[in-house]
Amino acid sequence: MAEYGTLTSDELRRKKRIKLAIYIAAFAVFQTIVILVFALTVMRVKTPKVRLGTNITFQNFNTGTQASPSFDLSFTAQVGIKNTNFGPYKYDSTIATFMYQGVTIGQVTIPKGKAGLRSTKKVTVTVNVNSNALSSTTGLGSELGAGVLTLNGQAKLSGKVELMFVMKKKKSAEMNCSMTIDLSSMAIQSMICE
C-alpha cells in the first residue's frame, strides 16, 4: 500500500507540473498576442497631414486689367496639422511658399509647435502675394479675364512623433494645395490638397 500511495503522489506532482506548464504557456501566448496587437496599432507611427483650410478671408485684393494684368492680395488662412498618432507631433518652424505657375509670389512662416495625440493643430497665417516676381503675364491676363486666379501652396514640416514618452520617430509632413480664387466674390472657388 505504501508503494501505491507514493506512486499516486508522484503522479499528482507530475499532473501539477503539467498544469503549471500549460498555464505558463497560455500566459506567454496571451502576452505575445497583446504585445503584437499593441505594436501593430498603438506603436505604428503614421505621417501627419498638413492642409490649407478652405475658410480664407481676404483683406486686400487688387487686380489689374486684362490689358495690364497684375495682382496684389493679402489673405488670412488656417493651416491644419492633423496628427493621427497615439503621441504628440512636435514640428519645427517652416516656410510655406505660394506660387503662380511655378513662380514664387509669396511666403509665410509657420511657427514651430505641437499637435497633440490624435488631434489637429490649427495655425492662422496671413499671406501676402503679388505678381511682381512674374516675368511674363500672358497667361495671367486671360485668367484674370475669366474672373479667376489659381495659386499653389507648398510646405514641408519636419518633426518627431513621441510615443509613450520614450520612443521618438522622425516624420515629415508635406502640404501641396492648389486653390482657385473667384475674383468677383473674393472667395475660394475650389481647393485641392494632396
Backbone hydrogen bonds in HBPLUS format (Angstrom, degrees):
<---DONOR---> <-ACCEPTOR-->    atom                        ^
c    i                          cat <-CA-CA->   ^        H-A-AA   ^      H-
h    n   atom  resd res      DA  || num        DHA   H-A  angle D-A-AA Bond
n    s   type  num  typ     dist DA aas  dist angle  dist       angle   num
A0005-GLY N   A0001-MET O   3.07 MM   4  6.35 152.4  2.15 148.0 154.6     1
A0006-THR N   A0002-ALA O   3.01 MM   4  6.25 155.0  2.07 147.7 154.4     2
A0007-LEU N   A0003-GLU O   2.95 MM   4  6.12 159.5  1.99 149.9 155.2     3
A0008-THR N   A0004-TYR O   3.11 MM   4  6.28 152.6  2.19 141.0 148.0     4
A0009-SER N   A0005-GLY O   3.03 MM   4  6.26 157.5  2.08 145.4 151.3     5
A0010-ASP N   A0006-THR O   2.94 MM   4  6.17 151.1  2.02 147.4 155.5     6
A0011-GLU N   A0007-LEU O   2.90 MM   4  6.13 154.8  1.96 144.1 151.5     7
A0012-LEU N   A0008-THR O   2.79 MM   4  6.05 155.3  1.85 148.1 155.4     8
A0013-ARG N   A0009-SER O   2.93 MM   4  6.13 158.4  1.98 143.2 148.6     9
A0014-ARG N   A0010-ASP O   2.93 MM   4  6.14 156.0  1.99 146.0 152.8    10
A0015-LYS N   A0011-GLU O   2.86 MM   4  6.10 158.7  1.90 152.0 157.6    11
A0016-LYS N   A0012-LEU O   2.90 MM   4  6.13 154.1  1.96 148.2 155.4    12
A0017-ARG N   A0013-ARG O   2.96 MM   4  6.19 153.3  2.03 145.4 152.6    13
A0018-ILE N   A0014-ARG O   2.95 MM   4  6.22 156.2  2.01 147.9 154.4    14
A0019-LYS N   A0015-LYS O   2.89 MM   4  6.14 161.6  1.93 148.5 153.5    15
A0020-LEU N   A0016-LYS O   2.87 MM   4  6.06 159.6  1.91 147.2 153.2    16
A0021-ALA N   A0017-ARG O   2.83 MM   4  6.06 156.1  1.88 147.4 154.2    17
A0022-ILE N   A0018-ILE O   2.89 MM   4  6.15 152.9  1.96 148.8 156.4    18
A0023-TYR N   A0019-LYS O   2.89 MM   4  6.20 160.9  1.93 153.2 158.0    19
A0024-ILE N   A0020-LEU O   2.92 MM   4  6.15 160.7  1.96 150.7 155.9    20
A0025-ALA N   A0021-ALA O   2.94 MM   4  6.09 159.0  1.98 145.9 151.9    21
A0026-ALA N   A0022-ILE O   2.88 MM   4  6.06 160.8  1.91 151.9 157.3    22
A0027-PHE N   A0023-TYR O   2.91 MM   4  6.06 158.4  1.96 147.1 153.2    23
A0028-ALA N   A0024-ILE O   2.92 MM   4  6.13 155.9  1.98 146.3 152.9    24
A0029-VAL N   A0025-ALA O   2.95 MM   4  6.19 157.9  2.00 150.0 155.6    25
A0030-PHE N   A0026-ALA O   2.91 MM   4  6.10 161.9  1.94 149.1 154.4    26
A0031-GLN N   A0027-PHE O   2.88 MM   4  6.10 162.3  1.91 150.6 155.3    27
A0032-THR N   A0028-ALA O   2.96 MM   4  6.12 153.2  2.04 143.4 150.9    28
A0033-ILE N   A0029-VAL O   3.00 MM   4  6.27 156.8  2.05 150.2 155.9    29
A0034-VAL N   A0030-PHE O   2.96 MM   4  6.25 162.7  1.99 153.2 157.9    30
A0035-ILE N   A0031-GLN O   2.91 MM   4  6.08 165.2  1.94 151.3 155.2    31
A0036-LEU N   A0032-THR O   2.91 MM   4  6.02 156.9  1.96 146.2 153.0    32
A0037-VAL N   A0033-ILE O   2.92 MM   4  6.11 167.0  1.94 155.0 157.8    33
A0038-PHE N   A0034-VAL O   2.95 MM   4  6.08 162.3  1.98 148.7 154.2    34
A0039-ALA N   A0035-ILE O   2.86 MM   4  6.00 157.6  1.91 147.4 153.6    35
A0040-LEU N   A0036-LEU O   2.96 MM   4  6.13 151.9  2.04 148.0 155.4    36
A0041-THR N   A0037-VAL O   3.05 MM   4  6.13 136.3  2.25 145.7 155.8    37
A0042-VAL N   A0038-PHE O   3.02 MM   4  5.39 119.8  2.40 130.0 145.3    38
A0043-MET N   A0038-PHE O   3.17 MM   5  6.48 164.1  2.20 156.1 159.4    39
A0049-LYS N   A0082-LYS O   2.96 MM  33  5.08 158.8  2.00 144.4 149.0    40
A0082-LYS N   A0049-LYS O   2.75 MM  33  5.08 154.8  1.81 155.7 160.2    41
A0051-ARG N   A0080-GLY O   2.95 MM  29  5.23 157.7  2.00 146.8 154.2    42
A0080-GLY N   A0051-ARG O   2.78 MM  29  5.23 161.0  1.82 159.5 163.4    43
A0053-GLY N   A0078-GLN O   2.68 MM  25  5.15 169.3  1.69 175.0 172.4    44
A0056-ILE N   A0054-THR O   3.05 MM   2  5.73 121.4  2.40 109.5  93.3    45
A0057-THR N   A0076-THR O   2.97 MM  19  5.19 161.6  2.01 149.5 153.6    46
A0076-THR N   A0057-THR O   2.78 MM  19  5.19 158.0  1.82 150.1 156.4    47
A0059-GLN N   A0074-SER O   2.95 MM  15  5.55 157.5  2.00 135.9 143.3    48
A0074-SER N   A0060-ASN O   2.82 MM  14  4.98 148.8  1.92 138.5 143.0    49
A0062-ASN N   A0072-ASP O   2.91 MM  10  5.17 159.0  1.95 146.6 152.8    50
A0072-ASP N   A0062-ASN O   2.80 MM  10  5.17 144.4  1.92 156.3 160.0    51
A0064-GLY N   A0070-SER O   2.72 MM   6  4.68 161.1  1.75 135.9 135.1    52
A0131-SER N   A0071-PHE O   2.97 MM  60  5.46 144.5  2.10 159.7 155.1    53
A0073-LEU N   A0129-VAL O   2.88 MM  56  5.56 168.6  1.89 167.7 171.6    54
A0129-VAL N   A0073-LEU O   2.92 MM  56  5.56 169.9  1.93 169.8 173.0    55
A0075-PHE N   A0127-VAL O   2.92 MM  52  5.39 154.0  1.99 149.1 157.7    56
A0127-VAL N   A0075-PHE O   2.77 MM  52  5.39 167.4  1.78 168.5 168.0    57
A0077-ALA N   A0125-VAL O   2.91 MM  48  5.53 161.6  1.95 162.0 167.4    58
A0125-VAL N   A0077-ALA O   2.85 MM  48  5.53 166.3  1.87 164.7 169.5    59
A0079-VAL N   A0123-VAL O   2.76 MM  44  5.15 167.5  1.78 152.0 154.8    60
A0123-VAL N   A0079-VAL O   2.89 MM  44  5.15 165.6  1.91 147.2 151.8    61
A0081-ILE N   A0121-LYS O   2.78 MM  40  5.10 166.7  1.80 153.0 157.6    62
A0121-LYS N   A0081-ILE O   2.91 MM  40  5.10 159.4  1.95 143.2 141.3    63
A0083-ASN N   A0119-SER O   2.90 MM  36  5.50 173.4  1.90 158.7 160.0    64
A0119-SER N   A0083-ASN O   3.04 MM  36  5.50 115.6  2.47 141.4 155.4    65
A0118-ARG N   A0085-ASN O   3.02 MM  33  5.49 128.8  2.29 152.9 166.1    66
A0162-GLU N   A0088-PRO O   2.97 MM  74  5.66 162.7  2.00 162.9 167.5    67
A0089-TYR N   A0115-ALA O   2.85 MM  26  5.15 166.3  1.87 153.2 157.2    68
A0115-ALA N   A0089-TYR O   2.90 MM  26  5.15 162.1  1.93 148.3 149.3    69
A0090-LYS N   A0160-LYS O   2.93 MM  70  5.44 156.1  1.98 162.2 157.0    70
A0160-LYS N   A0090-LYS O   2.85 MM  70  5.44 149.3  1.95 150.8 156.8    71
A0091-TYR N   A0113-GLY O   3.00 MM  22  5.70 159.4  2.04 152.0 158.8    72
A0113-GLY N   A0091-TYR O   3.18 MM  22  5.70 149.6  2.28 140.4 148.9    73
A0092-ASP N   A0158-SER O   2.93 MM  66  5.96 165.3  1.96 172.2 169.0    74
A0094-THR N   A0110-ILE O   2.99 MM  16  5.32 153.2  2.07 145.4 153.6    75
A0110-ILE N   A0094-THR O   2.75 MM  16  5.32 167.9  1.76 159.2 163.5    76
A0096-ALA N   A0108-VAL O   2.75 MM  12  5.33 165.5  1.77 172.1 169.7    77
A0108-VAL N   A0096-ALA O   2.96 MM  12  5.33 151.5  2.05 148.8 157.0    78
A0097-THR N   A0154-GLN O   2.77 MM  57  5.27 158.6  1.81 162.4 164.5    79
A0154-GLN N   A0097-THR O   2.81 MM  57  5.27 160.7  1.84 153.3 160.0    80
A0098-PHE N   A0106-GLY O   2.78 MM   8  5.15 171.4  1.79 160.7 157.9    81
A0105-ILE N   A0098-PHE O   2.88 MM   7  5.92 168.8  1.89 152.7 156.6    82
A0099-MET N   A0152-ASN O   2.72 MM  53  5.07 158.4  1.77 147.5 155.0    83
A0152-ASN N   A0099-MET O   2.86 MM  53  5.07 161.6  1.89 147.3 152.5    84
A0100-TYR N   A0103-VAL O   2.91 MM   3  5.33 156.5  1.96 148.7 150.9    85
A0103-VAL N   A0100-TYR O   3.05 MM   3  5.33 166.7  2.07 116.2 119.5    86
A0130-ASN N   A0105-ILE O   3.42 MM  25  5.76 153.6  2.50 137.1 140.6    87
A0134-LEU N   A0131-SER O   3.15 MM   3  5.50 159.9  2.19 113.0 119.2    88
A0141-GLY N   A0137-THR O   3.15 MM   4  6.34 150.5  2.24 148.0 152.0    89
A0143-GLU N   A0139-GLY O   3.07 MM   4  6.26 154.3  2.14 145.9 153.7    90
A0144-LEU N   A0140-LEU O   2.81 MM   4  5.99 164.4  1.83 155.3 159.2    91
A0145-GLY N   A0141-GLY O   2.92 MM   4  6.04 147.8  2.02 140.4 150.1    92
A0146-ALA N   A0142-SER O   3.08 MM   4  6.29 134.9  2.29 134.9 145.5    93
A0146-ALA N   A0143-GLU O   3.11 MM   3  5.10 128.7  2.38  94.2 107.6    94
A0148-VAL N   A0143-GLU O   3.24 MM   5  5.78 169.2  2.25 153.3 150.0    95
A0147-GLY N   A0144-LEU O   2.98 MM   3  4.96 149.5  2.08  98.1 107.8    96
A0183-LEU N   A0147-GLY O   2.87 MM  36  5.20 161.5  1.91 139.6 143.0    97
A0149-LEU N   A0181-ILE O   3.00 MM  32  5.09 136.1  2.20 135.8 146.8    98
A0181-ILE N   A0149-LEU O   2.74 MM  32  5.09 173.2  1.74 150.7 152.7    99
A0151-LEU N   A0179-MET O   2.89 MM  28  5.44 158.8  1.94 161.3 165.4   100
A0179-MET N   A0151-LEU O   2.82 MM  28  5.44 167.4  1.83 163.6 167.8   101
A0153-GLY N   A0177-CYS O   2.73 MM  24  5.09 160.3  1.77 150.3 156.2   102
A0177-CYS N   A0153-GLY O   2.84 MM  24  5.09 167.0  1.86 155.4 158.3   103
A0155-ALA N   A0175-MET O   3.08 MM  20  5.01 149.7  2.18 132.5 134.3   104
A0175-MET N   A0155-ALA O   2.75 MM  20  5.01 166.0  1.77 152.5 153.3   105
A0157-LEU N   A0173-ALA O   2.71 MM  16  5.06 160.4  1.75 162.7 163.7   106
A0173-ALA N   A0157-LEU O   2.82 MM  16  5.06 147.1  1.93 142.4 151.9   107
A0159-GLY N   A0171-LYS O   3.08 MM  12  5.64 145.9  2.20 147.5 158.0   108
A0171-LYS N   A0159-GLY O   2.90 MM  12  5.64 164.8  1.92 142.4 146.9   109
A0161-VAL N   A0169-LYS O   2.79 MM   8  5.25 162.5  1.82 153.6 154.6   110
A0169-LYS N   A0161-VAL O   2.90 MM   8  5.25 160.0  1.94 146.9 152.8   111
A0163-LEU N   A0167-MET O   2.71 MM   4  5.06 165.6  1.73 157.1 161.5   112
A0166-VAL N   A0163-LEU O   3.12 MM   3  6.16 163.2  2.15 131.4 133.0   113
A0167-MET N   A0163-LEU O   2.99 MM   4  5.06 142.0  2.13 168.6 160.9   114
A0194-GLU N   A0176-ASN O   2.99 MM  18  5.57 163.4  2.02 148.5 152.3   115
A0178-SER N   A0192-ILE O   2.76 MM  14  5.22 160.1  1.80 149.2 155.6   116
A0192-ILE N   A0178-SER O   2.85 MM  14  5.22 165.4  1.87 153.1 158.1   117
A0180-THR N   A0190-SER O   2.90 MM  10  5.24 162.8  1.93 149.2 153.6   118
A0189-GLN N   A0180-THR O   2.72 MM   9  5.44 155.6  1.77 155.7 163.4   119
A0190-SER N   A0180-THR O   3.35 MM  10  5.24 155.4  2.41 132.8 136.7   120
A0182-ASP N   A0187-ALA O   2.86 MM   5  5.54 162.3  1.89 175.8 177.8   121
A0186-MET N   A0182-ASP O   2.89 MM   4  5.60 121.3  2.24 141.0 157.2   122
A0187-ALA N   A0182-ASP O   3.38 MM   5  5.54 148.3  2.49 139.5 146.6   123
